[in-house]
Amino acid sequence: MEGQENFEHIKERFITADLDDKVKIYTSVQGLSVDQYKELLKYFPIKHLVTLEKAMS
C-alpha cells in the first residue's frame, strides 16, 4: 500500500518538524484524505492552531 507508506513518512516528518515546518507540510501536502489530515492535527500544538488557520486562508 504505497499511499499509506507515503503518509507514514509524511507523518514522521510532521511529528519531528518545528512549528514553521509543520505549517509548511500541512499546507503543501496534497492528496491526503480527511482522516489523514485529522491524524496530522493530533501532532500539531493546539495553542498554535491560529497560525495554521492563517496559513490556510
N, CA, C and O atoms as a printed pandas DataFrame, in Angstrom:
     atom_number atom_name residue_name chain_id  residue_number  x_coord  y_coord  z_coord
0              1         N          MET        A               1    0.837   -1.178    0.000
1              2        CA          MET        A               1    0.000    0.000    0.000
2              3         C          MET        A               1    0.885    1.245    0.000
3              4         O          MET        A               1    1.235    1.769    1.057
4              5         N          GLU        A               2    1.230    1.695   -1.158
5              6        CA          GLU        A               2    2.181    2.791   -1.307
6              7         C          GLU        A               2    1.681    4.093   -0.691
7              8         O          GLU        A               2    2.458    4.807   -0.058
8              9         N          GLY        A               3    0.414    4.414   -0.861
9             10        CA          GLY        A               3   -0.132    5.636   -0.296
10            11         C          GLY        A               3   -0.003    5.697    1.211
11            12         O          GLY        A               3    0.320    6.748    1.766
12            13         N          GLN        A               4   -0.251    4.585    1.878
13            14        CA          GLN        A               4   -0.148    4.542    3.338
14            15         C          GLN        A               4    1.302    4.691    3.780
15            16         O          GLN        A               4    1.582    5.374    4.766
16            17         N          GLU        A               5    2.226    4.060    3.061
17            18        CA          GLU        A               5    3.650    4.205    3.386
18            19         C          GLU        A               5    4.076    5.651    3.222
19            20         O          GLU        A               5    4.820    6.175    4.052
20            21         N          ASN        A               6    3.619    6.299    2.172
21            22        CA          ASN        A               6    3.935    7.699    1.937
22            23         C          ASN        A               6    3.377    8.551    3.073
23            24         O          ASN        A               6    4.052    9.461    3.554
24            25         N          PHE        A               7    2.158    8.266    3.503
25            26        CA          PHE        A               7    1.573    9.029    4.595
26            27         C          PHE        A               7    2.367    8.837    5.881
27            28         O          PHE        A               7    2.583    9.796    6.622
28            29         N          GLU        A               8    2.801    7.617    6.153
29            30        CA          GLU        A               8    3.598    7.362    7.361
30            31         C          GLU        A               8    4.890    8.182    7.338
31            32         O          GLU        A               8    5.318    8.702    8.368
32            33         N          HIS        A               9    5.495    8.292    6.181
33            34        CA          HIS        A               9    6.711    9.102    6.037
34            35         C          HIS        A               9    6.388   10.577    6.307
35            36         O          HIS        A               9    7.119   11.255    7.030
36            37         N          ILE        A              10    5.312   11.059    5.732
37            38        CA          ILE        A              10    4.877   12.444    5.956
38            39         C          ILE        A              10    4.598   12.664    7.433
39            40         O          ILE        A              10    4.998   13.682    8.000
40            41         N          LYS        A              11    3.910   11.711    8.061
41            42        CA          LYS        A              11    3.566   11.842    9.481
42            43         C          LYS        A              11    4.822   11.908   10.346
43            44         O          LYS        A              11    4.892   12.714   11.274
44            45         N          GLU        A              12    5.805   11.073   10.054
45            46        CA          GLU        A              12    7.054   11.092   10.826
46            47         C          GLU        A              12    7.757   12.441   10.677
47            48         O          GLU        A              12    8.251   12.998   11.658
48            49         N          ARG        A              13    7.801   12.962    9.451
49            50        CA          ARG        A              13    8.407   14.286    9.227
50            51         C          ARG        A              13    7.632   15.350    9.993
51            52         O          ARG        A              13    8.224   16.248   10.592
52            53         N          PHE        A              14    6.314   15.246    9.970
53            54        CA          PHE        A              14    5.455   16.224   10.632
54            55         C          PHE        A              14    5.684   16.216   12.141
55            56         O          PHE        A              14    5.794   17.274   12.760
56            57         N          ILE        A              15    5.755   15.041   12.724
57            58        CA          ILE        A              15    5.923   14.907   14.173
58            59         C          ILE        A              15    7.225   15.551   14.629
59            60         O          ILE        A              15    7.257   16.201   15.674
60            61         N          THR        A              16    8.294   15.384   13.866
61            62        CA          THR        A              16    9.599   15.886   14.285
62            63         C          THR        A              16    9.874   17.319   13.835
63            64         O          THR        A              16   10.878   17.910   14.231
64            65         N          ALA        A              17    8.993   17.880   13.012
65            66        CA          ALA        A              17    9.210   19.229   12.474
66            67         C          ALA        A              17    8.952   20.297   13.535
67            68         O          ALA        A              17    8.207   20.084   14.491
68            69         N          ASP        A              18    9.595   21.457   13.336
69            70        CA          ASP        A              18    9.275   22.593   14.199
70            71         C          ASP        A              18    7.963   23.212   13.704
71            72         O          ASP        A              18    7.399   22.765   12.705
72            73         N          LEU        A              19    7.491   24.221   14.394
73            74        CA          LEU        A              19    6.172   24.785   14.081
74            75         C          LEU        A              19    6.076   25.269   12.635
75            76         O          LEU        A              19    5.107   24.959   11.942
76            77         N          ASP        A              20    7.067   26.021   12.180
77            78        CA          ASP        A              20    7.027   26.536   10.810
78            79         C          ASP        A              20    6.970   25.412    9.790
79            80         O          ASP        A              20    6.219   25.488    8.817
80            81         N          ASP        A              21    7.761   24.375   10.007
81            82        CA          ASP        A              21    7.758   23.251    9.071
82            83         C          ASP        A              21    6.459   22.455    9.145
83            84         O          ASP        A              21    5.991   21.942    8.128
84            85         N          LYS        A              22    5.871   22.346   10.334
85            86        CA          LYS        A              22    4.565   21.687   10.452
86            87         C          LYS        A              22    3.545   22.415    9.573
87            88         O          LYS        A              22    2.776   21.785    8.848
88            89         N          VAL        A              23    3.549   23.742    9.647
89            90        CA          VAL        A              23    2.614   24.534    8.845
90            91         C          VAL        A              23    2.887   24.317    7.360
91            92         O          VAL        A              23    1.953   24.126    6.581
92            93         N          LYS        A              24    4.159   24.344    6.962
93            94        CA          LYS        A              24    4.517   24.132    5.550
94            95         C          LYS        A              24    4.065   22.763    5.064
95            96         O          LYS        A              24    3.481   22.639    3.987
96            97         N          ILE        A              25    4.336   21.739    5.860
97            98        CA          ILE        A              25    3.945   20.378    5.470
98            99         C          ILE        A              25    2.431   20.281    5.350
99           100         O          ILE        A              25    1.912   19.778    4.353
100          101         N          TYR        A              26    1.725   20.762    6.366
101          102        CA          TYR        A              26    0.262   20.632    6.389
102          103         C          TYR        A              26   -0.382   21.353    5.213
103          104         O          TYR        A              26   -1.350   20.861    4.632
104          105         N          THR        A              27    0.155   22.522    4.859
105          106        CA          THR        A              27   -0.474   23.318    3.800
106          107         C          THR        A              27    0.013   22.949    2.407
107          108         O          THR        A              27   -0.594   23.366    1.420
108          109         N          SER        A              28    1.095   22.178    2.299
109          110        CA          SER        A              28    1.622   21.884    0.965
110          111         C          SER        A              28    1.392   20.452    0.498
111          112         O          SER        A              28    1.404   20.183   -0.703
112          113         N          VAL        A              29    1.184   19.538    1.427
113          114        CA          VAL        A              29    0.962   18.132    1.048
114          115         C          VAL        A              29   -0.402   18.016    0.390
115          116         O          VAL        A              29   -1.393   18.563    0.873
116          117         N          GLN        A              30   -0.431   17.290   -0.724
117          118        CA          GLN        A              30   -1.686   17.107   -1.446
118          119         C          GLN        A              30   -2.053   15.634   -1.515
119          120         O          GLN        A              30   -1.196   14.758   -1.399
120          121         N          GLY        A              31   -3.317   15.382   -1.702
121          122        CA          GLY        A              31   -3.778   14.021   -1.912
122          123         C          GLY        A              31   -4.054   13.225   -0.652
123          124         O          GLY        A              31   -4.271   12.015   -0.722
124          125         N          LEU        A              32   -4.050   13.888    0.511
125          126        CA          LEU        A              32   -4.374   13.176    1.743
126          127         C          LEU        A              32   -5.886   13.119    1.929
127          128         O          LEU        A              32   -6.624   13.973    1.437
128          129         N          SER        A              33   -6.318   12.111    2.637
129          130        CA          SER        A              33   -7.742   12.020    2.965
130          131         C          SER        A              33   -8.032   12.921    4.166
131          132         O          SER        A              33   -7.116   13.374    4.853
132          133         N          VAL        A              34   -9.301   13.169    4.405
133          134        CA          VAL        A              34   -9.706   13.966    5.566
134          135         C          VAL        A              34   -9.166   13.322    6.842
135          136         O          VAL        A              34   -8.666   14.018    7.726
136          137         N          ASP        A              35   -9.266   12.006    6.938
137          138        CA          ASP        A              35   -8.775   11.305    8.129
138          139         C          ASP        A              35   -7.263   11.475    8.302
139          140         O          ASP        A              35   -6.776   11.586    9.427
140          141         N          GLN        A              36   -6.524   11.495    7.195
141          142        CA          GLN        A              36   -5.074   11.689    7.287
142          143         C          GLN        A              36   -4.750   13.100    7.765
143          144         O          GLN        A              36   -3.846   13.279    8.580
144          145         N          TYR        A              37   -5.471   14.102    7.270
145          146        CA          TYR        A              37   -5.268   15.469    7.764
146          147         C          TYR        A              37   -5.593   15.551    9.255
147          148         O          TYR        A              37   -4.881   16.210   10.014
148          149         N          LYS        A              38   -6.663   14.885    9.670
149          150        CA          LYS        A              38   -7.024   14.865   11.095
150          151         C          LYS        A              38   -5.931   14.198   11.921
151          152         O          LYS        A              38   -5.626   14.639   13.030
152          153         N          GLU        A              39   -5.347   13.143   11.384
153          154        CA          GLU        A              39   -4.262   12.444   12.066
154          155         C          GLU        A              39   -3.079   13.386   12.279
155          156         O          GLU        A              39   -2.487   13.400   13.358
156          157         N          LEU        A              40   -2.733   14.171   11.263
157          158        CA          LEU        A              40   -1.627   15.123   11.413
158          159         C          LEU        A              40   -1.947   16.168   12.481
159          160         O          LEU        A              40   -1.070   16.571   13.245
160          161         N          LEU        A              41   -3.187   16.597   12.528
161          162        CA          LEU        A              41   -3.557   17.616   13.514
162          163         C          LEU        A              41   -3.351   17.152   14.948
163          164         O          LEU        A              41   -3.159   17.971   15.846
164          165         N          LYS        A              42   -3.390   15.850   15.167
165          166        CA          LYS        A              42   -3.138   15.318   16.513
166          167         C          LYS        A              42   -1.741   15.689   16.998
167          168         O          LYS        A              42   -1.490   15.741   18.202
168          169         N          TYR        A              43   -0.843   15.943   16.065
169          170        CA          TYR        A              43    0.545   16.235   16.409
170          171         C          TYR        A              43    0.872   17.719   16.260
171          172         O          TYR        A              43    2.039   18.108   16.295
172          173         N          PHE        A              44   -0.151   18.537   16.094
173          174        CA          PHE        A              44    0.048   19.980   15.964
174          175         C          PHE        A              44   -0.263   20.630   17.306
175          176         O          PHE        A              44   -1.298   20.339   17.905
176          177         N          PRO        A              45    0.615   21.504   17.785
177          178        CA          PRO        A              45    0.362   22.138   19.095
178          179         C          PRO        A              45   -0.901   22.997   19.056
179          180         O          PRO        A              45   -0.988   23.962   18.298
180          181         N          ILE        A              46   -1.863   22.635   19.875
181          182        CA          ILE        A              46   -3.182   23.269   19.841
182          183         C          ILE        A              46   -3.111   24.773   20.058
183          184         O          ILE        A              46   -3.925   25.513   19.504
184          185         N          LYS        A              47   -2.167   25.231   20.842
185          186        CA          LYS        A              47   -2.084   26.669   21.118
186          187         C          LYS        A              47   -1.642   27.461   19.884
187          188         O          LYS        A              47   -1.725   28.689   19.878
188          189         N          HIS        A              48   -1.177   26.775   18.852
189          190        CA          HIS        A              48   -0.725   27.447   17.629
190          191         C          HIS        A              48   -1.670   27.214   16.448
191          192         O          HIS        A              48   -1.297   27.471   15.303
192          193         N          LEU        A              49   -2.871   26.738   16.707
193          194        CA          LEU        A              49   -3.811   26.482   15.611
194          195         C          LEU        A              49   -4.140   27.746   14.822
195          196         O          LEU        A              49   -4.401   27.668   13.622
196          197         N          VAL        A              50   -4.131   28.911   15.477
197          198        CA          VAL        A              50   -4.398   30.165   14.772
198          199         C          VAL        A              50   -3.356   30.374   13.672
199          200         O          VAL        A              50   -3.684   30.838   12.580
200          201         N          THR        A              51   -2.106   30.031   13.962
201          202        CA          THR        A              51   -1.041   30.156   12.960
202          203         C          THR        A              51   -1.360   29.298   11.742
203          204         O          THR        A              51   -1.193   29.747   10.608
204          205         N          LEU        A              52   -1.813   28.081   11.964
205          206        CA          LEU        A              52   -2.169   27.189   10.871
206          207         C          LEU        A              52   -3.368   27.718   10.112
207          208         O          LEU        A              52   -3.387   27.689    8.882
208          209         N          GLU        A              53   -4.368   28.202   10.831
209          210        CA          GLU        A              53   -5.564   28.746   10.184
210          211         C          GLU        A              53   -5.200   29.916    9.270
211          212         O          GLU        A              53   -5.702   30.011    8.150
212          213         N          LYS        A              54   -4.330   30.803    9.746
213          214        CA          LYS        A              54   -3.900   31.953    8.932
214          215         C          LYS        A              54   -3.178   31.489    7.674
215          216         O          LYS        A              54   -3.387   32.043    6.595
216          217         N          ALA        A              55   -2.339   30.488    7.811
217          218        CA          ALA        A              55   -1.576   29.978    6.666
218          219         C          ALA        A              55   -2.486   29.347    5.627
219          220         O          ALA        A              55   -2.166   29.342    4.438
220          221         N          MET        A              56   -3.613   28.818    6.066
221          222        CA          MET        A              56   -4.524   28.137    5.146
222          223         C          MET        A              56   -5.492   29.081    4.459
223          224         O          MET        A              56   -6.151   28.694    3.494
224          225         N          SER        A              57   -5.588   30.306    4.935
225          226        CA          SER        A              57   -6.565   31.214    4.322
226          227         C          SER        A              57   -5.947   32.125    3.293
227          228         O          SER        A              57   -6.646   32.943    2.694
